[in-house]
């Protein structure tokens, strides 16, 4: 049986005509699927029981379910979602005064094995389908409306997985999120973060995407980056600089560098200078300096406040637009690099 959300609007219309139903029924169903956020055929209350049963017999309607939520002392909410085939993924609602951000996953696990990221130690189980990614956003948005009486204002693809290795589903999910008959969010409020797949960054440029791009850099020379991010062996810094420039030339979209500070590894004056050199070769808007959040499998620590400030000072003296991003949700393993479906008893 086919997943009803994998049909186009035209295909839904054709189906209803084929069973001698009026065309407006297909519009009603389409609204339930993408605007009213039904999670089952039973939710479609303006359809007759008979028609709902018929749809159930003809199509599948897999949807994400919230399995567990935890709330941090800082207000961050982490949810574990269950997929139709029994896998778990995590998504996070990060609230501040100015914005309510949904941090979503694009894969179940991840194949890239970045040493500082708990998800990387899980391996990749499978890609998420575009409708599953859409459900994450819908469910996190519902949490935001319930808790804060405000819709989410921003979406970041910074959860589990490498978005550019699930390119088609991520693009289709964003298409639905930004569609007038979907969530109708501005693409400018969406950021896709990548560990650095040069070929796919160029493809984003060719596809003239409208969302922002963040590169997880985390080390400013190839030797160190190879050590903590194996993907760098096939996508080195020079290739990434070239790909980012191509992306910018094609789209004019905002680019951000992400850089986790690791004590006695990438936090020296020389590291800062190498980062400045990269920053000057790309039209990047911002460098996000991120606090490292410890995970069990990784040997590194974060620098003390003095070391962090020293690094920030070097960047600022060299007119780098840098911002220190304080971690949110550390106490519930919801911070950057900590998503791993860990059970909390």
Secondary structure as UniProt FT lines:
FT   STRAND          2..3
FT   HELIX           4..6
FT   HELIX           9..18
FT   TURN            19..20
FT   HELIX           23..34
FT   HELIX           41..43
FT   TURN            45..46
FT   HELIX           49..58
FT   STRAND          59..60
FT   STRAND          65..71
FT   TURN            73..74
FT   STRAND          77..82
FT   TURN            84..85
FT   STRAND          88..95
FT   STRAND          100..103
FT   STRAND          107..110
FT   TURN            115..116
FT   HELIX           118..121
FT   STRAND          123..127
FT   HELIX           130..148
FT   STRAND          154..157
FT   HELIX           163..166
FT   HELIX           167..178
FT   TURN            180..183
FT   HELIX           187..189
FT   STRAND          190..194
FT   HELIX           198..206
FT   TURN            207..208
FT   STRAND          212..216
FT   HELIX           222..228
FT   HELIX           230..233
FT   HELIX           237..251
FT   STRAND          255..261
FT   TURN            263..265
FT   HELIX           269..279
FT   TURN            280..283
FT   STRAND          286..291
FT   TURN            296..297
FT   HELIX           305..317
FT   TURN            318..319
FT   STRAND          322..325
FT   HELIX           330..332
FT   TURN            336..337
//
